[in-house]
């Protein structure tokens, strides 16, 4: 998920907000300032209720951020790269660039989120007891309850909730089969999502209205996310042992960063069948990727005044890989990428290949054919041999 608003970094992890988080703030402020707080703590001005509700909303978002930071920072300690954290309509997402290597790492990364929420719940409860009775104490009690509820809800053993990750780690340790564990956790998530949708429908029919719609929305999200996880797991099984060098497109047409768009269109685009072109300088250093779609977005009247570097996807926004890297390690970094592609670089940082969605699709189809024929996935020396033969 891409952030609409970047807030900076915490512990080296990029933090951002999706614009949909505004909906959370509005719901919280309206519900607290004109509902819960006046009813539970009468006698204050409207301004006091609104201000307290805004503080509560900000602290709630900070609690969500702390929950996700727990995942992200522990994942980094376990050797997994983290692309960032995004807060959005239904909570927060820590985007990891890889998967845990052991059940123990999987368990630790999953459990730290709910534990962080439960810890924050305890902290807010202590602060509420220490504060003078009134609106401020009520706000702290509310935050204590919300964090405890968040921690408990996330412990439900259903992916993609943290409890689903814990279930996956337990099944993985028991059966020594990560695929079985991941598929089982995802299916549990899908069942739980359908239960939430059904419960939300019952509440709507019963006249509870908005609460039921909210439950149904969460349930729908869980169903879709769990289904996507199962599909990704099965895809990873088909691609087990496949390295980037085995699927990348090796034939590259490169361009100079300062070349004019109109010249490049006449010289290359109209004469080639490719749709992605790495930009390299005279020393072969990589400066970004230009795609056919990016060129088409340039208005015709600006072709003579626009250079390729002006429209290229910059290197820091483009997934990169090594040729000997496992394809399954690259795929998480390609999810949500600006151009849906990854560039393959040699040790000196020079582009030597591109991985596109069509390359991955073909690898998946070959993996399915291999499994249907009863062949084991390629591994180790098989890939080394294939790589050598390409040269």
Secondary structure, 3 states (H helix, E strand, C coil): CCCCEEEEEECCEEEEECCCHHHHHHHHHHHHHHHHHHHHCCCCCHHHHHHHHHHHHHHHHHHHHHHHHHHHHHHHHCCCCEEEEEEECCEEEEEECCCCCCHHHHHHHHHHHHHHHHHHHHHHHHHHHHCCCCHHHHHHHHHHHHHHHHHHHHCCCCCCCHHHHHHHHHHHHHHCCHHHHHHHHHHHHHHHHHHHHHHHHHHHHCCCCHHHHHHHHHHHHHHHHHHHHHHHHHHHHHCCCCEHHHHCECCCCCECCCCEHHHHHHHCHHHCCCCEEEEECCCCCEEEEEEHHHHHCCCHHHCCCCEHHHHCECHHHCEEECCCCEHHHHHHHHCCCCCCCEEEECCCCCEEEEECHHHHHHHHHHHHHHHHCCCCCCCCHHHHHHHHHHC
